[in-house]
Amino acid sequence: MSHASEIPYRYEGSVPVGQVVGSYGHLESGEESGDTVRVAGRVMLLRTQGKLAFATLRDWTGEVQLFCLQAVTDRFDELKHLNLGDWIGADGEVVRTKRGELSVKVASWSLLAEALHGFGDKWRGVNDPEVRFRQREVDLWANEGVRDRFLLRSRVVAAIRRLLADRDFVEVETPVLHPIPGGGFAKPFVTHYNSMHADFYLRIALELYLKRCVVGGIERVFELGRVFRNEGIGPKYNPEFTMLEAYQAYADYHDMAELQEYLISGAALEALGTTKLVFQGRELDLTPPWRKATLEEVVEEVTGVEVNLSMGSDELRRIASSLAVEIPERFDAGQVLTEIYDKTTEPNLWGPVHVSDYPESVSPLTRNHRSRPGYVERITPIAAGRELGECYSELVDPADQRARFEAQVADRMKGDDEAMPMDEDFIRALERGMPPTGGIGLGVDRLVMLLADVHHIREVLLFPALRPEAGQAPPEA
């Protein structure tokens, strides 16, 4: 057992293991380089053979063997009793052993952190979801590819920021606590703001504050931020997740669909080096341009049934019933049509495809379609049977927006707790004048799922939402 006073405060001069492996791959078996390096990382394997010891040292760039000899290595007997998982730093010559293993022949070493909890055979892979997701620090070391997945996520987020900056978008930060839950259909988390003696809500969307930035003259604006929805947990859902929202003055939903293609394909190219990938065993080509089709067209393609708003609520309900889609009593024709699409069609669209023209009643912040009454100018990019985001011609008429909010308030009074309340601050902003504007929302987690080829959202969230462990009491109020 080490003492805290023995652990150094810093360990300077170490080089990434991957750099060592890449620089000395040319060494022949039994050859010595004559070069001394310093490396640091975790001890993943350790075996002793009398006056010899071999350890596998891993850092976040790779792993290399430590070759230790009693006659050469300082504190050899102490090194033989290291625990798996201990962090150490080591200095020594880069060599290739007679058995062909690239190694650092250790002259001196330092203990950098002691693993007080034994991992045992978990270093060879952890399958228990409770361990993987509740103790992610174990998963990152124990399971091959997990850390790479989160490094990929980092590259995706960095690429999105760079691509938007290349088009002169400005990044801003808007409040996480909102006095009114707005900008989307969702149940909010509520908290109490003691100093104001008022309830506030964790944001369910970034939209309304960003649009106010456009009114204020920031003509290309975006935010990458966490949003929160008090809903279920599933393969595509977590109560907190990361969204990109961006708004561009003088643009419409066709312009924003092109922007989505640019961001998604650009992120894929930067993170993976290609826009052609395999998801769940099936090829998917994200190379622009993507196909476009209306919501009714894709429903008919998948189900063989013709649908449109002009049929009316009763006929659409009959069609929904024939397709085994359950419809709540309060739904109007637009909501019924959208429910048919959601349940029968979206999961079967491999794409990528831009699904366009949604009913007005399911898009309360979207501008009316310029040529199709009852519809709005909204496009949803779909890939591998999942919605990646949204594209809109934004609603800019304050009178129209007020009427939409009033309809939402009426829905809330009928029991729809996901409908939005009236937001007078936002109406007042629109009354100051908002130019024609296009907007997008992009689900960053779902994009990373696609590029990382994983089925469940918790695979791309470092610390996904989990139920409290048994016996874990909540903190006292």
VENUR-V908173 format. One record per run of one state. SS is the DSSP state (h for helix, s for strand, l for the rest). FROM is the first residue (numbers start at 1). LEN is the number of residues. If there is no record, write none. Layout:
BEGIN
[[SS	FROM	LEN] [SS	FROM	LEN]]
END
This chain:
BEGIN
[[l	1	3] [h	4	3] [l	7	10] [h	17	7] [l	24	8] [s	32	18] [l	50	2] [s	52	8] [l	60	2] [s	62	8] [l	70	6] [h	76	4] [l	80	7] [s	87	10] [l	97	5] [s	102	12] [l	114	6] [h	120	5] [l	125	4] [h	129	6] [l	135	1] [h	136	7] [l	143	3] [h	146	21] [l	167	3] [s	170	2] [l	172	5] [s	177	2] [l	179	11] [s	190	4] [h	194	3] [l	197	1] [s	198	5] [l	203	4] [h	207	9] [l	216	4] [s	220	9] [l	229	5] [s	234	1] [l	235	2] [s	237	1] [l	238	2] [s	240	10] [l	250	3] [h	253	20] [l	273	3] [s	276	4] [l	280	2] [s	282	4] [l	286	5] [s	291	4] [h	295	9] [l	304	5] [h	309	14] [l	323	10] [h	333	12] [l	345	1] [h	346	3] [l	349	2] [s	351	9] [h	360	3] [l	363	3] [s	366	1] [l	367	1] [s	368	1] [l	369	6] [s	375	9] [l	384	2] [s	386	2] [l	388	1] [s	389	6] [l	395	3] [h	398	16] [l	414	10] [h	424	8] [l	432	5] [s	437	7] [h	444	9] [l	453	4] [h	457	3] [l	460	18]]
END
